[in-house]
Amino acid sequence: MNSTKKLIKVVEPFALYKWAKNFKRIQDRFYGNKFKLRRIQQVEDFITLNNIKKVYHIDEVRLDLDLPTNTFTNTVEEADLILVTAQGYSRFPCIGIIEQIYKWLEKCNKLYLCLNRHYLNIDNQKIDLALPDEFQKAITSWLQQSLKDCTVIDLSKNYLDYGENFTWSLPDRHFYIEKK
């Protein structure tokens, strides 16, 4: 018993992975009108407008991308582009993120990477680079300086986040990265 005299019972979680996968769909039900997140439209437009035929998608949350089903491949070797929308990579140490990017680029030379700015440098690792004071610009500068042999294009929209932008469904920082 705790100090409030209430019995606390710890219940084993079950099927939480299913909840996480469907988080976007659950959020969508909060609103009566059908809408699409700007960031999802941005990903769809990027793939369509750049005539990308095969995408290997590393996800965590089902985003219901409005693309033909034959656009997606289960093997990275067939991919024209690796699309990473999984939140977990944003929690890697900074050096781990860079190492993972290079692993992906060994398999496919084009990467569309979504990072959640709220998780970046979660371990407070010291980065020995001259970076801008503004965090969103510092993220881009860090990637560009760390990936000197790659083209890094920031496709993100800079904004102050007050929690209403669904960054937990699709990370807010979007980068196109290609080996030179």
C-alpha positions as CSV (number, residue, x, y, z in Angstrom):
1,M,0.0,0.0,0.0
2,N,1.1,3.5,-0.7
3,S,0.6,6.6,1.5
4,T,-2.9,7.2,0.0
5,K,-4.0,3.8,1.3
6,K,-5.0,2.7,-2.2
7,L,-3.9,-0.7,-3.5
8,I,-1.9,-0.3,-6.7
9,K,-2.1,-3.2,-9.1
10,V,0.4,-3.5,-11.9
11,V,-1.1,-5.0,-15.0
12,E,1.0,-6.7,-17.6
13,P,0.7,-4.8,-20.8
14,F,-0.6,-6.7,-23.8
15,A,-0.6,-5.9,-27.5
16,L,0.9,-2.4,-27.0
17,Y,2.8,-2.8,-30.3
18,K,-0.6,-3.0,-32.1
19,W,-1.6,0.3,-30.5
20,A,1.7,2.0,-31.5
21,K,1.4,0.8,-35.1
22,N,-2.2,2.2,-35.3
23,F,-1.5,5.4,-33.4
24,K,-2.0,7.6,-36.5
25,R,-5.4,6.0,-37.2
26,I,-6.4,6.5,-33.5
27,Q,-5.4,10.2,-33.7
28,D,-7.4,10.6,-37.0
29,R,-10.6,9.6,-35.2
30,F,-10.3,12.6,-32.9
31,Y,-11.4,14.8,-35.8
32,G,-14.7,14.7,-37.7
33,N,-13.4,16.0,-40.9
34,K,-11.1,13.9,-43.1
35,F,-7.7,15.5,-43.3
36,K,-4.2,14.7,-44.3
37,L,-1.0,15.7,-42.5
38,R,1.1,18.1,-44.6
39,R,4.1,15.9,-43.9
40,I,2.4,12.8,-45.2
41,Q,1.4,14.7,-48.4
42,Q,5.0,15.9,-48.6
43,V,6.4,12.3,-48.6
44,E,3.8,11.2,-51.2
45,D,4.6,14.2,-53.4
46,F,8.4,13.6,-53.1
47,I,8.0,10.0,-54.2
48,T,5.6,10.8,-57.0
49,L,7.3,13.9,-58.4
50,N,10.7,12.3,-58.4
51,N,9.4,9.3,-60.3
52,I,10.5,6.8,-57.6
53,K,9.2,3.4,-58.5
54,K,10.3,1.2,-55.6
55,V,10.4,2.3,-52.0
56,Y,11.7,0.3,-49.0
57,H,9.8,1.7,-46.0
58,I,11.1,1.4,-42.5
59,D,8.1,2.4,-40.3
60,E,6.7,2.2,-36.8
61,V,3.3,3.8,-37.3
62,R,1.0,3.0,-40.2
63,L,0.8,6.2,-42.2
64,D,-1.6,5.0,-44.9
65,L,0.5,6.6,-47.6
66,D,-1.6,7.2,-50.7
67,L,0.7,5.5,-53.2
68,P,0.1,2.4,-55.4
69,T,0.8,-0.7,-53.4
70,N,3.4,-1.9,-56.0
71,T,5.5,1.2,-55.1
72,F,6.6,-0.6,-51.9
73,T,9.1,-3.4,-51.8
74,N,10.0,-5.9,-49.0
75,T,13.6,-6.0,-50.1
76,V,16.0,-3.1,-49.8
77,E,18.0,-4.5,-52.8
78,E,15.1,-3.6,-55.2
79,A,14.6,-0.1,-53.8
80,D,15.2,3.2,-55.5
81,L,14.7,4.9,-52.2
82,I,14.7,4.0,-48.5
83,L,12.0,5.8,-46.6
84,V,12.5,5.9,-42.8
85,T,9.6,7.2,-40.7
86,A,10.3,5.1,-37.6
87,Q,10.7,7.2,-34.5
88,G,13.3,4.9,-32.9
89,Y,16.2,6.1,-35.0
90,S,15.9,9.6,-33.6
91,R,16.7,8.2,-30.2
92,F,20.1,6.9,-31.3
93,P,23.2,8.7,-30.1
94,C,24.2,11.3,-32.7
95,I,27.1,9.2,-33.9
96,G,24.8,6.1,-34.1
97,I,22.4,8.0,-36.4
98,I,25.3,8.9,-38.7
99,E,26.5,5.2,-38.7
100,Q,23.0,4.0,-39.4
101,I,22.6,6.4,-42.3
102,Y,25.8,5.1,-43.9
103,K,24.5,1.5,-43.4
104,W,21.4,2.4,-45.3
105,L,23.3,4.2,-48.1
106,E,25.5,1.1,-48.6
107,K,22.3,-0.7,-49.7
108,C,20.6,2.1,-51.5
109,N,22.1,5.4,-52.4
110,K,18.9,7.5,-51.9
111,L,17.4,8.0,-48.5
112,Y,14.4,10.0,-47.3
113,L,14.9,10.2,-43.5
114,C,12.4,11.5,-41.0
115,L,13.8,12.4,-37.6
116,N,11.9,13.6,-34.5
117,R,13.6,16.8,-33.2
118,H,12.3,16.1,-29.7
119,Y,14.4,12.9,-29.5
120,L,17.6,14.1,-31.1
121,N,20.7,14.1,-28.9
122,I,18.5,12.6,-26.1
123,D,21.7,11.4,-24.4
124,N,23.1,15.0,-24.4
125,Q,26.2,13.9,-26.3
126,K,28.8,16.7,-26.8
127,I,29.1,17.5,-30.5
128,D,32.3,19.2,-31.5
129,L,30.9,21.2,-34.5
130,A,30.1,24.8,-35.0
131,L,26.3,24.7,-35.1
132,P,23.7,27.5,-35.4
133,D,21.9,28.5,-32.1
134,E,18.5,27.6,-33.6
135,F,17.9,23.9,-33.0
136,Q,16.1,23.1,-36.3
137,K,18.9,24.7,-38.3
138,A,21.5,23.0,-36.1
139,I,20.1,19.6,-36.9
140,T,20.5,20.3,-40.6
141,S,24.0,21.7,-40.2
142,W,25.0,18.7,-38.0
143,L,23.8,16.2,-40.7
144,Q,25.5,18.2,-43.5
145,Q,28.8,18.4,-41.6
146,S,28.7,14.7,-40.6
147,L,27.8,13.5,-44.1
148,K,30.4,15.4,-46.1
149,D,30.4,12.8,-48.9
150,C,26.6,13.1,-49.3
151,T,24.1,15.6,-50.5
152,V,21.8,16.5,-47.6
153,I,18.7,18.5,-48.4
154,D,16.4,19.7,-45.6
155,L,12.8,19.3,-46.6
156,S,11.4,20.3,-43.2
157,K,9.2,23.2,-42.3
158,N,10.5,25.2,-39.4
159,Y,8.0,26.0,-36.8
160,L,7.5,26.2,-33.0
161,D,6.0,23.0,-31.8
162,Y,3.3,23.2,-29.1
163,G,2.3,19.6,-29.4
164,E,-0.5,19.8,-31.9
165,N,1.5,18.8,-35.0
166,F,1.3,15.0,-34.7
167,T,5.1,14.6,-34.6
168,W,4.5,11.2,-32.8
169,S,2.9,9.8,-35.9
170,L,5.4,11.1,-38.4
171,P,8.6,12.8,-37.3
172,D,8.8,16.5,-38.2
173,R,12.4,16.8,-39.6
174,H,12.6,15.5,-43.2
175,F,15.8,15.0,-45.1
176,Y,16.7,13.7,-48.5
177,I,20.2,12.2,-48.4
178,E,22.1,10.9,-51.4
179,K,25.6,9.6,-51.9
180,K,27.6,11.9,-54.1
